[in-house]
Amino acid sequence: MKQVISTLHAVEWSSAGSGHQGGHAKYVSILFLLVVAAIQFGCSSGNSKSDPAMQSIQVVPVGSAMSPGTSEQFIATGTFVDGSSRNVTGSVTWRSSNTKVAQVDSSGMVTSLGKGVTTISATEGEHTRRTRLRTGHDGNRTAFAYATDTDKDSISIFKIDHKTGMLIAAGTVSTPGSTPIYLELDDAGSFLYVTLLASNTIAGYSIDADTGELALIPGTPVMTGTSPRDITIDPLGRFLYLANVGSSDVSGYTISNGALVQVPGSPFPTGKTPYGLTVSDSGRFLYVTNRDSNNVSVFSIDPSSGSLSPIAGSPFDAGKGALDIELSASGKFAFVTDRFADDVTVYSIDAITGALTRIPGSPFPAGRDPRALTLDASGQFLYVGNTVSNDVSAYVIDTETGTLTPVPGSPFAAGVVPLGLAADPSGHFLYVSNVLSNDIVVYAIDDDTGELTRIQIAQTAGNAASIGVTGRED
């Protein structure tokens, strides 16, 4: 219709005279132009209707690697139901799941910003294609996996084949206390910490970067509150925090060459029965799930001392049995498993205050008794271990809204009581520790869909309650 109007406006109307004949000519001219414009409009509309529907999108390059500070053009090609294909790079919507690693503009030009993994996606209508991008990596990793053997008072050690993701047993190490329940590694892969549930202590180990062997750090273990469980470490490796389930508080420690010293004011009161906790990428906020008060406590972190102060509005309502928590790669969203509600609650995060607000559509259904959760290295996919249905729920994360969509084939079968999840730094593999089957299930992650394919079951020395994965670039 815009064509009709613009055609009429473009005409300079005139007549040979002011009499009846000139007026008649004017009306004939108007009629003629309206017919022509209508024909043009009809033809255009008909051509639009005859355009074949899109069937799929392909993106190249696939599984590429870039050096930080470089740029590369990504190309999207659409395939249509009539068998034709054409370049749709300029019409699709481009996204990067981790904009701290790489950004992509509307033309498909990708710029690498730092070391890490992201997913580059192209979307048009209901069709999306994703491809993994690794930056600052050469792919030759020396990587290790560690699992707590809760009933054996030990930690199982594995070397990871960097090509296949499969685990190679490399022995065990005894823990200096009883019931090792949860372990955590610092981002540099230099230290491993484990909570000893029955001893009310935490032990630290230094990691041999070449062999993966663990050496107990002098001065550890150190005392915690009652029944310590989950651990988190701030991104700069300055502070460590752990949740004390029995005393309903959080213990905080400074880290110096791996050694732990409690921060001023520690421990800090939380809600009832704290379990999961994590620190924001900025290092400014600590988030703690409280299982039996069904909420999330949020603290600001003193950058000098590591001491904690509740933020305004804390705690924030959660679902029944809030258990574990992870933040999105962008830091815009928080994901919480609600153990007794069989779902996942998603929040948006106020970047200034740290406050939480539930997103529209939240919570999202999970399996039975969801506990641990983790994101893949790119931040595109979320995985949740369901400990009664013995499977893993997998979701695609909408990086703009936080909405979760189940990936095709979800949930995926796991071992018995899948209590620990860890994604490897390459973004290609997921490791799930299973308490009552005494094993680790290894899955390959589909770069495009997030689907899981089981590739190995590796036996552990005992009840595998928790798992951590580390690695370095050769």
Buried (B, 14 or more C-beta within 10 A) or exposed (E): EEEBEEBEEEEEEEEEEEEEEEEEBEEEBEEEBEEEBBEEBEEEEEEEEEEEEBBEBBBEBBEBBBEBEEEBEBEBBBBBEEEEBEEBBEEBEBBBBBBBBBBBEEEBBBBBBEBBBBBBBBBBEEBBBBBBBBBBBEEEBBBBBBBBBBBBBBBBBBBBBBEEBBBEEBBBBEBBBBBBBBBBBBEEBBBBBBBBBEBBBBBBBBBEBEEBBBEBBEEBBBEBBEBBBBBBBBEEBBBBBBBBBBBBBBBBBBBEEBBBEBBEEBBBEBBEBBBBBBBBBEBBBBBBBBBBBBBBBBBBBBEEBBBBEBBEEBBBEBBEBBBBBBBBBBBBBBBBBBBBBBBBBBBBBBBEBBBBEBBEEBBBEBBEBBBBBBBBBBBBBBBBBBBEBBBBBBBBBBBEBBBBEBBEEBBBEBBEBBBBBBBBBBBBBBBBBBBBBBBBBBBBBBBBBBBBEBEBBBEBBBBBBBBBBBBBBE
